[in-house]
Amino acid sequence: MLTSESQFETAKASQYLQQLCKHFAHKVEASCDAHSGKVAFPCGTATFAASDDVLVMTVVAEDRAGLEQSKEIIESHLIRFAFRDKLERLDWA
């Protein structure tokens, strides 16, 4: 299994976590509360953790293609949702 993680510093971490999970729940299995969330994409699994000022996103997939696709899905949606925060890209490690 391959893993990648990114952090987004924002005062709206919990709000974005819930917005992402609820949005993804329309098409895939997803669950969340104010501080954590999990989304099961066909290409990989994402977990989210929100503190007061940081949203941590972790993606796990069986192969590089699944990992990259999962990261792209999360990043493209978060960029749209966080337009007021002027998020342009995420740094994944």
Biotite code that builds the C-alpha atoms (Angstrom):
import biotite.structure as struc

atoms = struc.array([
    struc.Atom([0.000, 0.000, 0.000], chain_id="A", res_id=1, res_name="MET", atom_name="CA", element="C"),
    struc.Atom([1.153, 3.523, -0.806], chain_id="A", res_id=2, res_name="LEU", atom_name="CA", element="C"),
    struc.Atom([0.440, 6.533, 1.404], chain_id="A", res_id=3, res_name="THR", atom_name="CA", element="C"),
    struc.Atom([0.601, 10.285, 0.901], chain_id="A", res_id=4, res_name="SER", atom_name="CA", element="C"),
    struc.Atom([-0.294, 13.142, 3.242], chain_id="A", res_id=5, res_name="GLU", atom_name="CA", element="C"),
    struc.Atom([-0.946, 16.856, 2.914], chain_id="A", res_id=6, res_name="SER", atom_name="CA", element="C"),
    struc.Atom([-1.788, 19.637, 5.358], chain_id="A", res_id=7, res_name="GLN", atom_name="CA", element="C"),
    struc.Atom([-3.767, 22.801, 4.746], chain_id="A", res_id=8, res_name="PHE", atom_name="CA", element="C"),
    struc.Atom([-3.466, 25.538, 7.354], chain_id="A", res_id=9, res_name="GLU", atom_name="CA", element="C"),
    struc.Atom([-6.844, 27.214, 7.745], chain_id="A", res_id=10, res_name="THR", atom_name="CA", element="C"),
    struc.Atom([-9.174, 28.370, 10.478], chain_id="A", res_id=11, res_name="ALA", atom_name="CA", element="C"),
    struc.Atom([-11.937, 26.538, 8.575], chain_id="A", res_id=12, res_name="LYS", atom_name="CA", element="C"),
    struc.Atom([-10.422, 23.046, 8.804], chain_id="A", res_id=13, res_name="ALA", atom_name="CA", element="C"),
    struc.Atom([-13.525, 21.426, 10.289], chain_id="A", res_id=14, res_name="SER", atom_name="CA", element="C"),
    struc.Atom([-15.814, 23.173, 7.818], chain_id="A", res_id=15, res_name="GLN", atom_name="CA", element="C"),
    struc.Atom([-13.796, 21.984, 4.813], chain_id="A", res_id=16, res_name="TYR", atom_name="CA", element="C"),
    struc.Atom([-13.515, 18.445, 6.209], chain_id="A", res_id=17, res_name="LEU", atom_name="CA", element="C"),
    struc.Atom([-17.289, 18.190, 6.523], chain_id="A", res_id=18, res_name="GLN", atom_name="CA", element="C"),
    struc.Atom([-17.933, 19.872, 3.170], chain_id="A", res_id=19, res_name="GLN", atom_name="CA", element="C"),
    struc.Atom([-15.605, 17.463, 1.365], chain_id="A", res_id=20, res_name="LEU", atom_name="CA", element="C"),
    struc.Atom([-17.024, 14.343, 3.031], chain_id="A", res_id=21, res_name="CYS", atom_name="CA", element="C"),
    struc.Atom([-20.641, 15.362, 2.488], chain_id="A", res_id=22, res_name="LYS", atom_name="CA", element="C"),
    struc.Atom([-19.919, 16.202, -1.138], chain_id="A", res_id=23, res_name="HIS", atom_name="CA", element="C"),
    struc.Atom([-18.172, 12.882, -1.792], chain_id="A", res_id=24, res_name="PHE", atom_name="CA", element="C"),
    struc.Atom([-20.960, 10.982, 0.008], chain_id="A", res_id=25, res_name="ALA", atom_name="CA", element="C"),
    struc.Atom([-23.222, 11.663, -2.972], chain_id="A", res_id=26, res_name="HIS", atom_name="CA", element="C"),
    struc.Atom([-21.173, 9.178, -5.030], chain_id="A", res_id=27, res_name="LYS", atom_name="CA", element="C"),
    struc.Atom([-19.050, 7.032, -2.686], chain_id="A", res_id=28, res_name="VAL", atom_name="CA", element="C"),
    struc.Atom([-19.087, 5.791, 0.886], chain_id="A", res_id=29, res_name="GLU", atom_name="CA", element="C"),
    struc.Atom([-18.105, 8.622, 3.239], chain_id="A", res_id=30, res_name="ALA", atom_name="CA", element="C"),
    struc.Atom([-18.490, 9.485, 6.908], chain_id="A", res_id=31, res_name="SER", atom_name="CA", element="C"),
    struc.Atom([-17.398, 12.346, 9.111], chain_id="A", res_id=32, res_name="CYS", atom_name="CA", element="C"),
    struc.Atom([-17.843, 14.366, 12.247], chain_id="A", res_id=33, res_name="ASP", atom_name="CA", element="C"),
    struc.Atom([-16.419, 17.768, 13.133], chain_id="A", res_id=34, res_name="ALA", atom_name="CA", element="C"),
    struc.Atom([-12.875, 16.445, 13.618], chain_id="A", res_id=35, res_name="HIS", atom_name="CA", element="C"),
    struc.Atom([-12.408, 13.400, 11.393], chain_id="A", res_id=36, res_name="SER", atom_name="CA", element="C"),
    struc.Atom([-13.645, 11.879, 8.187], chain_id="A", res_id=37, res_name="GLY", atom_name="CA", element="C"),
    struc.Atom([-13.143, 8.961, 5.840], chain_id="A", res_id=38, res_name="LYS", atom_name="CA", element="C"),
    struc.Atom([-13.929, 8.571, 2.142], chain_id="A", res_id=39, res_name="VAL", atom_name="CA", element="C"),
    struc.Atom([-13.666, 5.298, 0.201], chain_id="A", res_id=40, res_name="ALA", atom_name="CA", element="C"),
    struc.Atom([-12.910, 6.173, -3.420], chain_id="A", res_id=41, res_name="PHE", atom_name="CA", element="C"),
    struc.Atom([-12.688, 3.299, -5.930], chain_id="A", res_id=42, res_name="PRO", atom_name="CA", element="C"),
    struc.Atom([-9.017, 4.267, -6.419], chain_id="A", res_id=43, res_name="CYS", atom_name="CA", element="C"),
    struc.Atom([-8.038, 4.678, -2.749], chain_id="A", res_id=44, res_name="GLY", atom_name="CA", element="C"),
    struc.Atom([-9.118, 5.671, 0.745], chain_id="A", res_id=45, res_name="THR", atom_name="CA", element="C"),
    struc.Atom([-8.818, 9.153, 2.208], chain_id="A", res_id=46, res_name="ALA", atom_name="CA", element="C"),
    struc.Atom([-8.903, 10.106, 5.858], chain_id="A", res_id=47, res_name="THR", atom_name="CA", element="C"),
    struc.Atom([-9.235, 13.648, 7.145], chain_id="A", res_id=48, res_name="PHE", atom_name="CA", element="C"),
    struc.Atom([-8.389, 15.168, 10.523], chain_id="A", res_id=49, res_name="ALA", atom_name="CA", element="C"),
    struc.Atom([-9.241, 18.729, 11.518], chain_id="A", res_id=50, res_name="ALA", atom_name="CA", element="C"),
    struc.Atom([-7.776, 20.718, 14.385], chain_id="A", res_id=51, res_name="SER", atom_name="CA", element="C"),
    struc.Atom([-8.378, 24.383, 15.131], chain_id="A", res_id=52, res_name="ASP", atom_name="CA", element="C"),
    struc.Atom([-6.099, 25.552, 12.330], chain_id="A", res_id=53, res_name="ASP", atom_name="CA", element="C"),
    struc.Atom([-5.007, 22.572, 10.183], chain_id="A", res_id=54, res_name="VAL", atom_name="CA", element="C"),
    struc.Atom([-6.754, 20.089, 7.914], chain_id="A", res_id=55, res_name="LEU", atom_name="CA", element="C"),
    struc.Atom([-4.681, 16.921, 7.466], chain_id="A", res_id=56, res_name="VAL", atom_name="CA", element="C"),
    struc.Atom([-5.506, 14.679, 4.514], chain_id="A", res_id=57, res_name="MET", atom_name="CA", element="C"),
    struc.Atom([-4.058, 11.181, 4.172], chain_id="A", res_id=58, res_name="THR", atom_name="CA", element="C"),
    struc.Atom([-4.550, 8.988, 1.113], chain_id="A", res_id=59, res_name="VAL", atom_name="CA", element="C"),
    struc.Atom([-3.854, 5.256, 0.915], chain_id="A", res_id=60, res_name="VAL", atom_name="CA", element="C"),
    struc.Atom([-3.996, 3.271, -2.338], chain_id="A", res_id=61, res_name="ALA", atom_name="CA", element="C"),
    struc.Atom([-2.802, -0.035, -3.722], chain_id="A", res_id=62, res_name="GLU", atom_name="CA", element="C"),
    struc.Atom([-0.820, 1.502, -6.580], chain_id="A", res_id=63, res_name="ASP", atom_name="CA", element="C"),
    struc.Atom([0.700, 4.777, -7.767], chain_id="A", res_id=64, res_name="ARG", atom_name="CA", element="C"),
    struc.Atom([-2.154, 5.465, -10.225], chain_id="A", res_id=65, res_name="ALA", atom_name="CA", element="C"),
    struc.Atom([-4.786, 5.099, -7.499], chain_id="A", res_id=66, res_name="GLY", atom_name="CA", element="C"),
    struc.Atom([-2.796, 7.282, -5.135], chain_id="A", res_id=67, res_name="LEU", atom_name="CA", element="C"),
    struc.Atom([-2.400, 10.053, -7.713], chain_id="A", res_id=68, res_name="GLU", atom_name="CA", element="C"),
    struc.Atom([-6.058, 9.897, -8.730], chain_id="A", res_id=69, res_name="GLN", atom_name="CA", element="C"),
    struc.Atom([-7.231, 10.108, -5.109], chain_id="A", res_id=70, res_name="SER", atom_name="CA", element="C"),
    struc.Atom([-4.936, 13.057, -4.414], chain_id="A", res_id=71, res_name="LYS", atom_name="CA", element="C"),
    struc.Atom([-6.170, 14.834, -7.544], chain_id="A", res_id=72, res_name="GLU", atom_name="CA", element="C"),
    struc.Atom([-9.826, 14.353, -6.584], chain_id="A", res_id=73, res_name="ILE", atom_name="CA", element="C"),
    struc.Atom([-9.283, 15.771, -3.100], chain_id="A", res_id=74, res_name="ILE", atom_name="CA", element="C"),
    struc.Atom([-7.099, 18.636, -4.253], chain_id="A", res_id=75, res_name="GLU", atom_name="CA", element="C"),
    struc.Atom([-9.388, 19.775, -7.078], chain_id="A", res_id=76, res_name="SER", atom_name="CA", element="C"),
    struc.Atom([-12.426, 19.832, -4.812], chain_id="A", res_id=77, res_name="HIS", atom_name="CA", element="C"),
    struc.Atom([-10.677, 21.533, -1.903], chain_id="A", res_id=78, res_name="LEU", atom_name="CA", element="C"),
    struc.Atom([-9.283, 24.232, -4.204], chain_id="A", res_id=79, res_name="ILE", atom_name="CA", element="C"),
    struc.Atom([-12.839, 24.979, -5.364], chain_id="A", res_id=80, res_name="ARG", atom_name="CA", element="C"),
    struc.Atom([-14.267, 24.963, -1.839], chain_id="A", res_id=81, res_name="PHE", atom_name="CA", element="C"),
    struc.Atom([-11.416, 27.068, -0.374], chain_id="A", res_id=82, res_name="ALA", atom_name="CA", element="C"),
    struc.Atom([-11.340, 29.766, -3.048], chain_id="A", res_id=83, res_name="PHE", atom_name="CA", element="C"),
    struc.Atom([-11.670, 32.495, -0.406], chain_id="A", res_id=84, res_name="ARG", atom_name="CA", element="C"),
    struc.Atom([-8.499, 31.175, 1.236], chain_id="A", res_id=85, res_name="ASP", atom_name="CA", element="C"),
    struc.Atom([-6.741, 31.469, -2.125], chain_id="A", res_id=86, res_name="LYS", atom_name="CA", element="C"),
    struc.Atom([-5.604, 27.827, -2.069], chain_id="A", res_id=87, res_name="LEU", atom_name="CA", element="C"),
    struc.Atom([-3.811, 27.060, -5.330], chain_id="A", res_id=88, res_name="GLU", atom_name="CA", element="C"),
    struc.Atom([-2.342, 23.611, -4.664], chain_id="A", res_id=89, res_name="ARG", atom_name="CA", element="C"),
    struc.Atom([-1.555, 21.129, -1.942], chain_id="A", res_id=90, res_name="LEU", atom_name="CA", element="C"),
    struc.Atom([1.907, 19.835, -1.120], chain_id="A", res_id=91, res_name="ASP", atom_name="CA", element="C"),
    struc.Atom([1.771, 16.066, -0.715], chain_id="A", res_id=92, res_name="TRP", atom_name="CA", element="C"),
    struc.Atom([4.467, 14.054, 1.070], chain_id="A", res_id=93, res_name="ALA", atom_name="CA", element="C"),
])
